[in-house]
Amino acid sequence: MSQQDDDDTDEALHPRETAVLFGHAAAETALLAAYRAGRMPHGMLIAGPKGIGKATLAYRIARFILSRRDSTAMDVQDAASLQVDPTSPVARRVAAQAQPDLLVIERTVNERGVLRNQIAVDDIRRTVPFFGSTAGEGGWRIAIVDAVDDLNRSGANALLKVLEEPPTRGLLLLIAHSTARVPPTVRSRCRIISLRPLAEEDVAAALAAASGLEPDNPEIAAAAVGSDGSVARALTLLEKDALTLRQQALDLLARLPAVDPADLHALGDALAGTDPQPLAAFLDAVNAWLAQRLDGGRGDLARLDRLAEASEHINAAARDTETYNLERKPFVFNVFGLLAEATRG
C-alpha cells in the first residue's frame, strides 16, 4: 500500500510520488515474472477495496517498464521487485506528470471548476491517438485509468474499443474499487489482479510512514484495527472523532433494514458543519459496508442489483453534498432510506 492510494488525502503522497508498496509482494512478484518472460497482457484490471494500494501498484508497474523497456536486459532479469530509484529520470517525470509515454485518465473538473461525477468519455477517447503514436523514447506506452468505477456506458464502450484492438507494446492499467461495477466485456479482456485488504501490521507500517507517527503509537494501532485493511481509511480514522463516528454508522448499518429516525438525527448532528473529515469517515464506513456485500457476489441477485444502484446514488449525492456544501442531515436520511429499501425482502 502506498502512503496514499486511490483516495487522496492531504497528509499523504499521491501514488505517482510514492516509492514504497506495502502488503502486495505476491502480486508484484507475479507481475515481474510476467514482464521478464515477455508475457505482459495488454490490459490489466487491478481490483480491490479503496485505499489498499491499487494505484500505487499501477504507477509502480508503469515506472518499472518505462525505465526498463527491454524485458530481456540483465537489470530486469536480476530485479528483486518493481522498485525504481525515485531520483531516476522516469520516476521524476512520472511524479511531475511529465512522462510522455504515460497517460493518466481520471475524473476532471468541468467548465464551472466542479469535479465531474464520472470520467468524461472524451478523456477515454484520448487513448486512441495516444496508443496510435510512436512512443517518445521508443518501447512501451502505458495508460492508467483511475478508476473504471467512474465510467459511464459511453466511456466503457470507448475503453472496450482499445481493449479489442490492443496496440503493440501498449499497456492499459485499469483500477477498480469493485469488480461488480466493471462491465463483463471489459473484465473478460483483462488480466485481473485482485488485491486483498492489508494485514493490520501492514496498515500500521504504511500509516506510520504517511503520518510521521511511530508504528507502536496507540492511535496508529486503533486506526489500523478499524481500517478494514485500507490505509486511506486508517488515515481518515486518525482525524478527530472519526473512529467514534465510524462505529456509530456501522451500528446503524448493522440494523438495516430497520431504521430509527432518532439515531439518524443524532448521526446527522455529528456530521454537521463544513469539516470534510466527518463526512469522509461516514461515507467510508458506508462504502466499506457496501463493498463487503457487493464484492462477495453471493446471495439474492435482485438485492445485489439494488445495492449496486444504491451505491451509485449515494456516492453521487455525497459528491454533491461536499461540492455544494449541502446540509448533511438530509444526506444521512437519504443514505439510510436507499439502503433500507435495497436490503428489504
Disulfide bonds with the S-S distance in Angstrom:
none
